[in-house]
């Protein structure tokens, strides 16, 4: 019996001597650096890894980096060479690479390290797809949205007139400029083109009077520049207090299915990209709103028209949606003005 046990132990030892070393790449929970280690068994890997990464051996365990599967001895033997693993101390958990994504999203502590790492990867990367992903990552990591004044972020103000001293002042002007563009289309181009087809001087006067009233109201509201101004009250702005804008989805959707978002306050590139986002009229300005107003004025005086309704359709967020360029559908919207709201109560004729 003693001789049999001795032979069994010697055979086990001989088997261990001839077992192939398996190379793996291992890291700890709180580090991203991977270390090359070779071991013949899971038990040996735990010992080597614990010593190398300074993780207590008692209660330690090893998981696959990819999906968090915990290794057994049998599973270890089936691993391909250079498999990526994570060594965990007692009580620690790993759910797969999504854990790294979660840490990446929390960039307040280590954004500088991430930026340097991404720049290093980008300089050596040849794949167009990976270069695009790394470039977009760098764009979002270079965030200086906490700054507001020109002297604190001169790069953001590059190409912007010197009269703008703060980011919020420029973004307010940016929104005002867009709304002014809608006003010019309405007051000077569209209505005038309709007015030219009318022969009666009194009817032409009604067109001009209507346009002047709407323009005066828009001016009193300061062209609704508050929509892009992060220092405004939450009720009046389209962004968070930090400057993040979210796409509101196409005109026929309740929300953006792609979850587009952008912070033009963060860096100059994002500010420039934000110019491709649109304030889109759900009920279309040229195809629907202005023709409906013109039709209403054919048989009614401007004093009988509910100008507040048309003002909201033309210039306010009641009919405007902020959309990413991908969500901006330029095809016909097929949405109509509500005739019940086009006239003042008690002054509607022929309806």
DATAHU-V678920 format. One record per pair of residues at least 12 apart in sequence whose ideal C-beta (glycine too) atoms are under 10 Angstrom apart, sorted by the first residue. I is the first residue (numbers start at 0). J is the second residue. Records with the same first field share a line. If there is no record, write none. Layout:
I: J / J
//
This chain:
14: 39
15: 39 / 40 / 43
16: 39
17: 39
18: 38 / 39 / 40 / 43 / 76
19: 37 / 39 / 76 / 80
20: 36 / 37 / 38 / 39 / 40 / 43 / 80
21: 36 / 37 / 38 / 39 / 40 / 41 / 43 / 44 / 75 / 76 / 77 / 78 / 79 / 80 / 81 / 82
22: 35 / 36 / 37 / 38 / 78 / 79 / 80 / 81 / 82
23: 35 / 36 / 37 / 38 / 44 / 48 / 61 / 70 / 75 / 78 / 79 / 80 / 81 / 82 / 83 / 84
24: 36 / 64 / 80 / 81 / 82 / 83 / 84 / 85
25: 38 / 44 / 47 / 48 / 51 / 52 / 61 / 64 / 82 / 83 / 84 / 85 / 86
26: 48 / 52 / 64 / 83 / 84 / 85 / 86
27: 48 / 49 / 51 / 52 / 53 / 54 / 59 / 85 / 86 / 87 / 88 / 91
28: 52 / 54 / 62 / 85 / 86 / 87 / 88 / 91 / 92 / 93 / 98
29: 52 / 88 / 91 / 102
30: 52 / 85 / 86
31: 99 / 102 / 103 / 109 / 112 / 113 / 116
32: 52
33: 64 / 81 / 83 / 84 / 85
34: 47 / 48 / 51 / 52 / 86
35: 51 / 81
36: 48 / 50 / 51 / 52 / 84 / 86
37: 80
38: 75
39: 75 / 76
40: 72 / 75 / 76
41: 60 / 61 / 70 / 71 / 72 / 73 / 74 / 75 / 76 / 78
42: 72 / 75
43: 75
44: 61 / 70 / 75 / 84 / 86
45: 59 / 60 / 61 / 70 / 75 / 86
46: 59
47: 86
48: 61 / 84 / 85 / 86
49: 61 / 86 / 88
51: 86
52: 85 / 86 / 88
53: 88
54: 86 / 87 / 88 / 89 / 91
55: 88 / 89
56: 88 / 89
57: 88 / 89
58: 87 / 88 / 89 / 90 / 91
59: 86 / 87 / 88 / 89 / 91
60: 85 / 86 / 87 / 88 / 89 / 91 / 92 / 93
61: 74 / 75 / 84 / 85 / 86 / 87 / 93
62: 84 / 85 / 86 / 87 / 91 / 92 / 93 / 94 / 95
63: 78 / 82 / 83 / 84 / 85 / 93 / 95 / 96
64: 82 / 83 / 84 / 85 / 93 / 95 / 96 / 98 / 99
65: 82 / 83 / 84 / 85 / 95 / 96
66: 93 / 94 / 95 / 96 / 97
67: 85 / 87 / 92 / 93 / 94 / 95 / 96 / 97 / 98
68: 93 / 95
69: 87 / 92 / 93
70: 82 / 84
83: 96
85: 98 / 99
103: 136 / 140
106: 136 / 139 / 140 / 142
107: 142
109: 140
110: 139 / 140 / 141 / 142
111: 140
113: 136 / 137 / 140
114: 136 / 137 / 140 / 141 / 142
115: 140
116: 133 / 136 / 140
117: 132 / 133 / 134 / 135 / 136 / 137 / 138 / 140 / 141
118: 133 / 137 / 140
119: 133
120: 132 / 133 / 136 / 137
121: 133 / 134 / 136 / 137
134: 268
137: 266 / 268
138: 261 / 265 / 266 / 268 / 269 / 272
139: 260 / 261 / 262 / 265 / 266 / 268 / 269
140: 265 / 266
141: 154 / 265 / 266 / 267 / 268 / 269
142: 241 / 242 / 262 / 264 / 265 / 266 / 269
143: 155 / 166 / 264 / 265 / 266 / 267
144: 166 / 229 / 239 / 241 / 242 / 243 / 262 / 263 / 264 / 265 / 266 / 269
145: 241 / 242 / 264 / 265
146: 165 / 166 / 264 / 265
147: 164 / 165 / 166 / 167 / 168 / 229 / 230 / 242 / 264
148: 164 / 165 / 166 / 167
149: 161 / 163 / 164 / 165 / 166 / 168 / 169
150: 164
151: 165 / 166
152: 166 / 264 / 265 / 266 / 267
153: 267
154: 266 / 267 / 268
155: 169 / 263 / 264 / 265 / 266 / 267 / 268 / 269 / 270
156: 169 / 267 / 270
157: 267 / 270 / 271
158: 267 / 270 / 271
159: 172 / 173 / 267 / 270
160: 172
165: 228 / 230
166: 228 / 229 / 230 / 242 / 263 / 264 / 265 / 270
167: 224 / 227 / 228 / 229 / 230 / 231 / 236 / 242 / 264
168: 224 / 228 / 230
169: 227 / 228 / 263 / 264 / 270
170: 224 / 226 / 227 / 228 / 229 / 230 / 236 / 238 / 242 / 244 / 263 / 264 / 270 / 273
171: 221 / 222 / 223 / 224 / 225 / 226 / 227 / 228 / 229 / 230 / 231 / 236
172: 222 / 224 / 227 / 228
173: 224 / 226 / 227 / 228 / 263 / 270 / 273 / 274
174: 221 / 222 / 223 / 224 / 225 / 226 / 227 / 228 / 236 / 237 / 278 / 321
175: 217 / 221 / 222 / 223 / 224 / 225 / 226 / 227 / 228
176: 222 / 224
177: 222 / 223 / 224 / 226 / 227 / 274 / 276 / 277 / 278 / 319
178: 217 / 220 / 221 / 222 / 223 / 224 / 226 / 278 / 313 / 314 / 315 / 319
179: 214 / 217 / 218 / 222 / 224 / 314
180: 278
181: 217 / 222 / 278 / 280 / 284 / 313 / 314 / 319
182: 210 / 213 / 214 / 217 / 218 / 222 / 313 / 314
183: 214
184: 284 / 285 / 289 / 313
185: 209 / 210 / 213 / 214 / 217 / 284 / 285 / 288 / 289 / 292 / 309 / 313 / 314
186: 207 / 209 / 210 / 211 / 213 / 214 / 217 / 313
187: 210 / 214
188: 285 / 289
189: 210 / 284 / 285 / 288 / 289 / 290 / 292 / 293
190: 203 / 206 / 207 / 209 / 210 / 213 / 289 / 292 / 293 / 296
191: 203 / 206 / 207 / 210
192: 289 / 293
193: 206 / 289 / 290 / 292 / 293 / 294 / 296 / 297
194: 206 / 207 / 210 / 293 / 296
196: 293
197: 293 / 296 / 297
201: 300
202: 296 / 297 / 300
204: 301
205: 296 / 297 / 299 / 300 / 301 / 302 / 304
206: 292 / 293 / 296 / 301
207: 301
208: 296 / 300 / 301 / 302
209: 292 / 293 / 295 / 296 / 300 / 301 / 302 / 304 / 306 / 309
210: 292 / 301
211: 301
212: 301 / 302 / 304 / 306 / 309 / 310
213: 292 / 301 / 306 / 307 / 309 / 310 / 313 / 314
214: 310 / 314
216: 306 / 307 / 310 / 314
217: 310 / 313 / 314 / 315
220: 310 / 314 / 315
222: 314
223: 235 / 278 / 314 / 315 / 316 / 319
225: 237 / 316
226: 238 / 244 / 278 / 315 / 316 / 319 / 321
227: 242 / 244 / 263 / 264 / 273 / 278 / 321
228: 242
229: 241 / 242 / 243 / 244 / 262 / 263 / 264
230: 242
235: 316
236: 316
237: 278 / 316 / 319 / 320 / 321
238: 260 / 261 / 262 / 263 / 264 / 321
239: 260 / 262 / 264
241: 262 / 264 / 265
242: 261 / 262 / 263 / 264 / 265 / 269 / 270 / 273
243: 260 / 261 / 262 / 263 / 264 / 265
244: 259 / 260 / 261 / 262 / 263 / 264 / 269 / 273 / 276 / 321 / 323
245: 258 / 259 / 260 / 261 / 321 / 323
246: 258 / 259 / 260 / 261 / 276 / 277 / 320 / 321 / 322 / 323 / 324 / 325 / 326 / 327
247: 259 / 278 / 279 / 281 / 316 / 319 / 320 / 321 / 322 / 323 / 326
248: 279 / 320 / 321 / 322 / 323 / 326
249: 279 / 281 / 320 / 322 / 323 / 325 / 326 / 327 / 328 / 332
250: 279 / 280 / 281 / 282 / 283 / 318 / 320 / 322 / 326 / 327 / 328 / 330 / 332 / 333 / 334
251: 281 / 328 / 332 / 333 / 334
252: 320 / 322 / 326 / 328
254: 326
255: 320 / 321 / 322 / 323 / 325 / 326
256: 326
257: 323 / 325 / 326
258: 323
259: 276 / 321 / 322 / 323 / 324 / 325 / 326
260: 323
261: 273 / 275 / 276 / 321 / 323
263: 276
272: 323 / 324
273: 321 / 323
274: 324
275: 323 / 324 / 325 / 327
276: 321 / 322 / 323 / 324 / 326 / 327
277: 319 / 320 / 321 / 322 / 323 / 324 / 326 / 327 / 329
278: 314 / 316 / 318 / 319 / 320 / 321 / 322 / 327
279: 318 / 319 / 320 / 321 / 322 / 326 / 327 / 328 / 329 / 332
280: 312 / 313 / 314 / 318 / 319 / 320 / 332 / 334
281: 312 / 317 / 318 / 319 / 320 / 332 / 334
282: 312 / 313 / 317 / 318 / 332 / 333 / 334 / 335 / 336 / 337
283: 312 / 318 / 329 / 331 / 332 / 333 / 334 / 335
284: 312 / 313 / 314 / 318 / 319
286: 331 / 332 / 333 / 334
287: 312 / 331 / 332 / 333 / 334 / 335 / 336
288: 308 / 309 / 312 / 313 / 318 / 334 / 335 / 336
289: 309 / 312 / 313
290: 336
291: 308 / 309 / 312 / 335 / 336 / 337 / 338 / 341
292: 304 / 306 / 308 / 309 / 312 / 313 / 336 / 341
294: 336 / 338 / 341
295: 309 / 336 / 338 / 341 / 342 / 347
298: 348 / 349 / 350
299: 341 / 342 / 343 / 346 / 347 / 348 / 349
300: 346
302: 343 / 346
303: 341 / 342 / 343 / 345 / 346 / 347 / 348
304: 341 / 342 / 343 / 346
305: 339 / 340 / 341 / 342 / 343 / 344 / 346 / 347
306: 341 / 343
307: 340 / 343
308: 336 / 337 / 339 / 340 / 341 / 342 / 343
309: 336 / 340 / 341
311: 340
312: 336 / 337 / 340 / 341
318: 334 / 336
338: 350
//
